[in-house]
Amino acid sequence: MQLRAIVPLSCLSLLALAACAGHETVKSSYVGTASMSRDQVRELLRQNGYTDVTGLHENGRDWVGAAKLKGQSVSFDIGSNGTIHTR
């Protein structure tokens, strides 16, 4: 009788392993700026206090342009890791 208990448990273990063996899914809320659309970059800037964005364009994997931040005119670039640098 003990063998009967082992067989079903072994089958369940194999089924569970087979379901997990295919691939691993990693979820992240961050999407690199290199894959963002112009509108998504504008929204990222807006959420970080930038207004009056002008000259927004891609430069390699970065986005660059000019805007106002706290009333001051600044130039910015956004690296592929999402960091906004102002000049």
N, C-alpha and C positions, 0 to 999 in steps of 0.2 A: 504494500500500500504506500509505502514511502516513495517508491519509484514513481508512482503515478503523480505524486505531488511535485516531484523534481522536474518531470517532463513539461508540464504546463508552465511552470515558472521559468524554465529555460527558454521556452518559446516566447514568452512575454518579454524576457530580457533581450532576446535577439530582435524582436520587433521594435522595441524601444531604441535599441542601438541603430538599427537600420534607418529609423525615422530621423535620427540626429546626425547620421554620418554624411549626409549630402553636402552641406555647406553651412557656414555660420553667417548670420546676418547681424551687422553692426549698425545701430541706429544712432544718428547724430542730428542735432537741430541745426548745425552749422553747415552751410553750403559755401564753398570757396567763392570769392568774388570773381575768379576767372570764369566761372560758369553762370554768373548772374547776368540778367538782362539789364539794360540801361534803366528801366523803370524800377527794378529791384535795388539797384545801386542808389538811385535817387531816394528811395524809401529808407534805405540804411542811413544815408546822410541825414535825412529829415529826422529820423529817430535819434540821431546824435546831435541835434541842434543846428544843423547847417541849413541855410536858406539861400534863395536866389542863386541856385547852382547854374553855372555857365561853362561852356567848353568841355563838357563831360565826354571823354572818349577813352578807348582802350589803348594802352601802351604796353604791348606784350601781354603779360598776365595781370597787369595792374590797371586800375582805372585812375585817371587824372582829370583835374579840372580846377575851377575856382568857385568860391561861394562866400557867403557871409557867415561868420560864427560869432555870436554875441556882439553883433553890430560891426565887427571888423572884417574887412576883405582879406581872404586868405586863399592861397593855392593849396591844393591837397593832392595826395596820391593814396590809393588804397591798395595795399599789398594783397597777394593771393591768400594770405592768412586772415584777411579781414581787418587788419590794423590800419586806421586812418592816420596819416602823417600830414601835418600842416606846415606850411612855410610862410 
